[in-house]
Amino acid sequence: MTLKIQGSILVECAGERLSIQGAQFGLEEDGTRNLGDGDFQYEALHIYFDPEDRFKILVESTLLQGSVTIYPAKVEEGSAVIVEDNLDAVEG
């Protein structure tokens, strides 16, 4: 069981607009959490690291009973701004 990121995200950093493809996000952490009553949820954290070390973008997603949920992307460690988020998580 695994989730992968598809689509793209548009980011602005230092006056430059960058289009980042979902395939550029690496799977950094994943695992299954016991929610109780026999329910288990798969969770994944994908991160994009800017090649120039100006920022990184985190995307979390979950899979529970066949339903995939992706949470809004977050910028960490930098001054980039997300202009448009068209990322999606899919089973892969």
GUPATOR-19364 format. One line per field, with one value per atom (N, C-alpha, C): residue in one letter; chain; atom name; x, y, z. Coordinates in Angstrom, 1 decimal. Layout:
// residues N
rest	(A | ...) $
kette	(A | ...) $
atom	(CA | ...) $
u	(X | ...) $
v	(Y | ...) $
w	(Z | ...) $
// end
This chain:
// residues 92
rest	(M | M | M | T | T | T | L | L | L | K | K | K | I | I | I | Q | Q | Q | G | G | G | S | S | S | I | I | I | L | L | L | V | V | V | E | E | E | C | C | C | A | A | A | G | G | G | E | E | E | R | R | R | L | L | L | S | S | S | I | I | I | Q | Q | Q | G | G | G | A | A | A | Q | Q | Q | F | F | F | G | G | G | L | L | L | E | E | E | E | E | E | D | D | D | G | G | G | T | T | T | R | R | R | N | N | N | L | L | L | G | G | G | D | D | D | G | G | G | D | D | D | F | F | F | Q | Q | Q | Y | Y | Y | E | E | E | A | A | A | L | L | L | H | H | H | I | I | I | Y | Y | Y | F | F | F | D | D | D | P | P | P | E | E | E | D | D | D | R | R | R | F | F | F | K | K | K | I | I | I | L | L | L | V | V | V | E | E | E | S | S | S | T | T | T | L | L | L | L | L | L | Q | Q | Q | G | G | G | S | S | S | V | V | V | T | T | T | I | I | I | Y | Y | Y | P | P | P | A | A | A | K | K | K | V | V | V | E | E | E | E | E | E | G | G | G | S | S | S | A | A | A | V | V | V | I | I | I | V | V | V | E | E | E | D | D | D | N | N | N | L | L | L | D | D | D | A | A | A | V | V | V | E | E | E | G | G | G) $
kette	(A | A | A | A | A | A | A | A | A | A | A | A | A | A | A | A | A | A | A | A | A | A | A | A | A | A | A | A | A | A | A | A | A | A | A | A | A | A | A | A | A | A | A | A | A | A | A | A | A | A | A | A | A | A | A | A | A | A | A | A | A | A | A | A | A | A | A | A | A | A | A | A | A | A | A | A | A | A | A | A | A | A | A | A | A | A | A | A | A | A | A | A | A | A | A | A | A | A | A | A | A | A | A | A | A | A | A | A | A | A | A | A | A | A | A | A | A | A | A | A | A | A | A | A | A | A | A | A | A | A | A | A | A | A | A | A | A | A | A | A | A | A | A | A | A | A | A | A | A | A | A | A | A | A | A | A | A | A | A | A | A | A | A | A | A | A | A | A | A | A | A | A | A | A | A | A | A | A | A | A | A | A | A | A | A | A | A | A | A | A | A | A | A | A | A | A | A | A | A | A | A | A | A | A | A | A | A | A | A | A | A | A | A | A | A | A | A | A | A | A | A | A | A | A | A | A | A | A | A | A | A | A | A | A | A | A | A | A | A | A | A | A | A | A | A | A | A | A | A | A | A | A | A | A | A | A | A | A | A | A | A | A | A | A | A | A | A | A | A | A | A | A | A | A | A | A) $
atom	(N | CA | C | N | CA | C | N | CA | C | N | CA | C | N | CA | C | N | CA | C | N | CA | C | N | CA | C | N | CA | C | N | CA | C | N | CA | C | N | CA | C | N | CA | C | N | CA | C | N | CA | C | N | CA | C | N | CA | C | N | CA | C | N | CA | C | N | CA | C | N | CA | C | N | CA | C | N | CA | C | N | CA | C | N | CA | C | N | CA | C | N | CA | C | N | CA | C | N | CA | C | N | CA | C | N | CA | C | N | CA | C | N | CA | C | N | CA | C | N | CA | C | N | CA | C | N | CA | C | N | CA | C | N | CA | C | N | CA | C | N | CA | C | N | CA | C | N | CA | C | N | CA | C | N | CA | C | N | CA | C | N | CA | C | N | CA | C | N | CA | C | N | CA | C | N | CA | C | N | CA | C | N | CA | C | N | CA | C | N | CA | C | N | CA | C | N | CA | C | N | CA | C | N | CA | C | N | CA | C | N | CA | C | N | CA | C | N | CA | C | N | CA | C | N | CA | C | N | CA | C | N | CA | C | N | CA | C | N | CA | C | N | CA | C | N | CA | C | N | CA | C | N | CA | C | N | CA | C | N | CA | C | N | CA | C | N | CA | C | N | CA | C | N | CA | C | N | CA | C | N | CA | C | N | CA | C | N | CA | C | N | CA | C | N | CA | C | N | CA | C | N | CA | C | N | CA | C | N | CA | C | N | CA | C | N | CA | C | N | CA | C) $
u	(0.9 | 0.0 | 0.9 | 0.6 | 1.4 | 0.5 | 0.8 | 0.2 | 1.3 | 0.9 | 1.8 | 1.1 | 1.9 | 1.3 | 1.3 | 0.2 | 0.1 | -0.3 | -0.4 | -0.8 | 0.4 | 0.1 | 1.2 | 0.8 | 1.8 | 1.6 | 2.4 | 1.9 | 2.5 | 3.0 | 4.3 | 4.8 | 5.6 | 5.5 | 6.3 | 7.3 | 8.6 | 9.7 | 10.7 | 11.0 | 11.9 | 11.6 | 10.3 | 9.8 | 9.7 | 10.0 | 10.0 | 8.9 | 8.2 | 7.1 | 7.6 | 7.4 | 7.9 | 6.7 | 6.6 | 5.6 | 6.3 | 5.8 | 6.4 | 5.4 | 5.9 | 5.1 | 5.0 | 3.9 | 3.7 | 4.7 | 5.2 | 6.2 | 7.6 | 7.7 | 9.0 | 8.9 | 7.8 | 7.7 | 8.2 | 9.1 | 9.5 | 8.8 | 8.6 | 7.9 | 9.0 | 8.7 | 9.6 | 9.3 | 8.0 | 7.5 | 6.2 | 5.9 | 4.6 | 4.5 | 3.2 | 2.9 | 1.5 | 1.1 | -0.3 | -0.6 | -1.7 | -2.1 | -3.3 | -3.3 | -4.5 | -5.5 | -6.6 | -7.6 | -8.6 | -8.4 | -9.3 | -10.4 | -11.1 | -12.2 | -11.9 | -10.6 | -10.2 | -10.0 | -10.1 | -9.8 | -8.4 | -7.8 | -6.4 | -6.4 | -5.5 | -5.4 | -3.9 | -3.7 | -2.4 | -2.1 | -1.0 | -0.6 | 0.7 | 0.8 | 2.0 | 2.4 | 3.7 | 4.2 | 5.1 | 4.8 | 5.6 | 6.2 | 7.5 | 8.2 | 8.9 | 8.8 | 9.6 | 10.6 | 11.9 | 13.0 | 13.5 | 13.4 | 13.9 | 15.4 | 15.8 | 17.2 | 18.2 | 17.7 | 18.5 | 18.3 | 17.7 | 17.5 | 16.8 | 15.9 | 15.1 | 13.9 | 13.3 | 12.1 | 11.9 | 10.9 | 10.5 | 9.0 | 8.3 | 6.8 | 6.4 | 5.5 | 5.1 | 3.6 | 3.3 | 2.0 | 1.7 | 0.6 | 0.2 | -1.1 | -1.1 | -2.3 | -2.6 | -3.8 | -4.3 | -5.1 | -5.2 | -6.0 | -6.8 | -8.1 | -8.9 | -10.1 | -10.2 | -11.3 | -11.6 | -10.5 | -10.5 | -10.7 | -10.8 | -10.9 | -9.6 | -9.1 | -7.9 | -8.2 | -7.5 | -7.6 | -6.3 | -6.2 | -5.0 | -5.2 | -4.3 | -4.4 | -3.7 | -4.1 | -3.4 | -1.9 | -1.2 | 0.3 | 0.7 | 1.8 | 2.4 | 3.8 | 4.2 | 5.6 | 6.3 | 7.4 | 8.2 | 9.6 | 10.3 | 11.7 | 11.9 | 11.2 | 11.4 | 10.3 | 10.5 | 9.6 | 8.7 | 8.6 | 7.8 | 6.4 | 5.5 | 4.1 | 3.4 | 2.5 | 1.7 | 0.7 | 0.8 | -0.1 | -1.3 | -1.1 | -2.1 | -1.7 | -2.6 | -2.4 | -3.3 | -2.8 | -3.6 | -3.0 | -2.5 | -2.0 | -3.1 | -2.9 | -3.8 | -3.0 | -3.6 | -3.0 | -3.7 | -3.0 | -3.6 | -2.9 | -3.6 | -3.0 | -2.0 | -0.8 | 0.1 | 0.9) $
v	(-1.2 | 0.0 | 1.2 | 2.1 | 3.4 | 4.5 | 5.7 | 6.8 | 7.6 | 8.1 | 9.0 | 10.3 | 11.3 | 12.7 | 12.9 | 13.4 | 13.8 | 15.2 | 15.7 | 17.1 | 18.0 | 19.3 | 20.3 | 21.4 | 22.1 | 23.2 | 24.4 | 25.6 | 26.8 | 27.6 | 27.9 | 28.6 | 29.8 | 30.9 | 32.1 | 32.2 | 32.5 | 32.6 | 33.6 | 34.7 | 35.7 | 36.3 | 36.5 | 37.1 | 36.1 | 34.9 | 33.8 | 32.9 | 32.5 | 31.5 | 30.2 | 29.2 | 27.8 | 26.9 | 26.1 | 25.0 | 23.7 | 23.1 | 21.8 | 20.7 | 19.6 | 18.5 | 17.6 | 16.9 | 16.0 | 14.9 | 14.4 | 13.4 | 13.9 | 15.2 | 15.7 | 15.6 | 15.3 | 15.1 | 13.7 | 13.7 | 12.4 | 11.9 | 10.6 | 10.0 | 10.0 | 10.8 | 10.9 | 10.1 | 9.9 | 9.1 | 8.5 | 7.2 | 6.6 | 5.5 | 5.1 | 4.1 | 3.9 | 2.9 | 2.6 | 2.9 | 3.6 | 3.9 | 3.2 | 2.6 | 1.9 | 2.9 | 3.1 | 4.0 | 3.4 | 2.1 | 1.5 | 0.8 | -0.1 | -0.9 | -1.6 | -2.0 | -2.7 | -1.8 | -0.5 | 0.4 | 0.8 | 0.8 | 1.2 | 2.2 | 3.3 | 4.3 | 4.4 | 4.4 | 4.6 | 6.1 | 6.5 | 8.0 | 8.1 | 9.2 | 9.5 | 10.9 | 11.2 | 12.6 | 12.7 | 13.5 | 13.8 | 15.2 | 15.3 | 16.6 | 16.9 | 18.2 | 18.7 | 19.6 | 19.3 | 20.1 | 21.0 | 22.3 | 23.2 | 22.9 | 22.8 | 22.5 | 23.6 | 24.8 | 25.9 | 26.1 | 25.2 | 25.3 | 26.6 | 27.1 | 28.3 | 28.0 | 26.8 | 26.3 | 24.8 | 24.3 | 23.0 | 23.0 | 22.1 | 22.0 | 20.6 | 20.6 | 19.3 | 19.1 | 17.8 | 17.4 | 16.1 | 16.1 | 14.9 | 14.3 | 13.0 | 12.3 | 11.0 | 10.6 | 9.4 | 8.5 | 7.3 | 6.3 | 5.5 | 5.6 | 5.0 | 4.3 | 3.0 | 2.3 | 2.6 | 2.7 | 2.9 | 4.4 | 5.3 | 6.7 | 7.4 | 8.1 | 8.9 | 10.4 | 10.9 | 12.3 | 13.0 | 14.2 | 14.9 | 16.2 | 16.7 | 17.9 | 19.0 | 20.3 | 21.4 | 21.4 | 21.7 | 21.8 | 22.9 | 22.8 | 23.8 | 24.1 | 25.4 | 25.8 | 25.8 | 25.2 | 25.2 | 25.7 | 26.3 | 26.7 | 27.6 | 28.6 | 29.5 | 30.5 | 31.4 | 32.5 | 32.3 | 31.1 | 30.9 | 31.0 | 31.3 | 31.4 | 30.5 | 29.7 | 28.8 | 29.7 | 29.7 | 30.5 | 29.7 | 28.4 | 27.5 | 26.1 | 25.4 | 24.0 | 23.0 | 22.3 | 21.3 | 19.9 | 19.6 | 18.3 | 17.4 | 16.1 | 15.1 | 13.8 | 13.1 | 11.8 | 10.7 | 9.7 | 8.5 | 7.3 | 6.1 | 4.9 | 4.5 | 4.0 | 3.7 | 2.6) $
w	(0.0 | 0.0 | 0.0 | -0.9 | -1.0 | -1.7 | -1.4 | -2.1 | -2.8 | -4.0 | -4.7 | -5.0 | -5.3 | -5.6 | -7.1 | -7.6 | -9.0 | -9.1 | -10.3 | -10.6 | -10.4 | -10.1 | -10.0 | -9.0 | -8.6 | -7.7 | -8.2 | -8.1 | -8.6 | -7.4 | -7.3 | -6.1 | -6.6 | -5.8 | -6.1 | -5.0 | -5.4 | -4.5 | -5.1 | -4.4 | -4.8 | -6.2 | -6.4 | -7.7 | -8.8 | -8.6 | -9.6 | -9.4 | -10.4 | -10.3 | -10.8 | -10.0 | -10.2 | -10.3 | -11.3 | -11.4 | -11.0 | -10.0 | -9.4 | -9.7 | -10.3 | -10.6 | -9.4 | -9.3 | -8.1 | -8.1 | -9.2 | -9.3 | -8.6 | -8.5 | -7.9 | -6.3 | -5.8 | -4.3 | -3.9 | -2.9 | -2.5 | -1.2 | -1.1 | 0.1 | 1.2 | 2.2 | 3.3 | 4.5 | 4.8 | 5.9 | 5.5 | 6.0 | 5.8 | 6.8 | 7.0 | 8.0 | 8.2 | 8.9 | 9.2 | 10.7 | 10.9 | 12.3 | 12.6 | 13.8 | 14.4 | 15.0 | 14.4 | 14.8 | 15.9 | 16.2 | 17.1 | 16.4 | 17.1 | 16.5 | 15.2 | 15.1 | 13.9 | 12.6 | 12.8 | 11.7 | 11.6 | 10.4 | 10.2 | 9.1 | 9.3 | 8.3 | 7.9 | 6.6 | 6.0 | 5.9 | 6.3 | 6.2 | 5.5 | 4.7 | 4.0 | 4.0 | 4.1 | 4.0 | 2.9 | 1.9 | 0.7 | 0.9 | 0.5 | 0.6 | -0.7 | -1.1 | -2.3 | -1.7 | -2.0 | -1.6 | -2.7 | -2.6 | -3.6 | -3.9 | -5.1 | -5.4 | -4.9 | -4.8 | -4.3 | -2.8 | -2.1 | -0.7 | -0.2 | -1.0 | -0.6 | 0.2 | 0.0 | 0.7 | 0.6 | 1.3 | 1.1 | 1.2 | 0.5 | 0.6 | 1.0 | 2.0 | 2.6 | 2.2 | 1.9 | 1.5 | 2.3 | 3.0 | 3.8 | 3.1 | 3.1 | 2.5 | 3.4 | 3.3 | 4.1 | 3.2 | 3.5 | 2.9 | 4.0 | 4.0 | 5.0 | 4.3 | 4.4 | 3.8 | 2.3 | 1.6 | 0.2 | -0.3 | 0.7 | 0.4 | 0.6 | -0.4 | -0.3 | 0.0 | 1.0 | 1.4 | 1.2 | 0.6 | 0.5 | 1.3 | 2.0 | 2.8 | 2.1 | 2.3 | 1.6 | 1.8 | 0.7 | 0.8 | 1.7 | 2.4 | 3.3 | 2.9 | 3.0 | 2.8 | 4.1 | 4.2 | 5.4 | 5.0 | 6.0 | 5.9 | 4.6 | 4.5 | 3.4 | 3.2 | 2.3 | 2.0 | 0.8 | 0.3 | -0.9 | -0.5 | -1.5 | -1.4 | -2.4 | -2.0 | -2.9 | -3.6 | -4.9 | -5.7 | -6.2 | -6.5 | -7.0 | -6.7 | -6.0 | -5.6 | -6.4 | -7.3 | -8.1 | -7.9 | -6.7 | -6.3 | -5.9 | -6.2 | -5.8 | -5.4 | -4.5 | -4.0 | -4.6 | -5.1 | -5.6 | -5.1 | -5.1 | -4.7 | -5.8 | -5.4 | -6.4 | -6.1) $
// end
